[in-house]
Amino acid sequence: MITRRKLVTSALTASGAGALAAGGAGRTMARESNSNVPAGLPLDPVAQNRAYVKMIGSTAPERVIFKTRGVVYAVEPSGVTALFGIRGAEQSWWRPLDDGSFHSFTGVLTFYTDLETGDFIDNFDNPLTGENVVLTPSFIRHKEGVIYTPQGHYFPSMKKLFPDFYKDKPLKLDWVRDGDRIRLHGSANLPPSLPQPNQESASIFADASEVLDPSLSRANATSSGWNIMAWARYLNMGARPGHLIWHFDALKVDNPDDLGLDYLTRGRAFTDRFDESPETDEGLTFFERRGRSS
C-alpha cells in the first residue's frame, strides 16, 4: 500500500479481535450487489481479485503500510459517548502464489490518544463508570496470513474450521467507478468464533488508472469505515448493555517514516518485530491464542 489503508483487522482489537484500518486481516470487500454491472471495471473474478489486492496491498512481494487514525465510541441504549482516539499502522507483507492468488501476512499496532490533544495515552477515566483504566495497545499479528483468491478471501485455519462460512464462490466486488475514481465497499469476513457483535465495514478509494494498469503492482489508496464489537475487557463494563464502534480512516503510505517519528519511536519500543513479517513469529497463531483465552 502506498497511500492506502487493508483498512483493519484493525478489525480485531486489544479487547479481543483486532481493527483496521485499516485492515486487516481476513476481510473481503465483496458481497452480493443489487446494482447494475459497473461500467469500466473488470467482471472476471481473477481480474477483480488482482485489482482488489492492488488497492489494499500489492501483487509484488513487498511490505505495504496503511497509516490509521480514528475514534472509539461507546454505544448504549441511552446514547453514544466518544471515549478516546486511536493512531496506528496496519502493515502487510505480500507474496504472489503460483495459482494467481496472493498471501498476505498482516500486523496491526494501534495506540490510544486523548480526544482533545491527540497525545498518546496509556490510561483514561472511563466516563461511563468513573473508573480509571489501563489501555493496552491493540497488537495483532497473523503468522498464518490471509489468502486472496478469485474464489474468496480467508484465514487458512478458519477456512478449515468453518468451511461453510468461507465457501468458495467467484469474487464479485461491490464497487463503482466515477471517472477515474474507484469506490469499493464491503464488510469483514471475520471468523464467527469471535465475541459478538463483531463486524467491520469499510470503503476504499483508488484511481482506476493505477488499479487497472498492468504495469503497476500496487495503487495509492485511502479508506474509511467502522468496526462494531463487544465491550473491551479492559473497560470493565460487565453485563452493561451496549457495544463499541471504532471509526477509522486510513492512508496508504510509501514507507514507515510517513507514520510519524512519535508513532515510529513508540511502535519500535513496544515490539522488536515492528519491521518484520509475522510469518516468522514463534508460538501460537492469533486464533490459537484466542481459543486458549476464551
Order of alpha helices (4+ residues) and beta strands (2+ residues): alpha-beta-beta-beta-beta-beta-beta-beta-beta-beta-alpha-beta-beta-beta-alpha-beta-beta-alpha-alpha
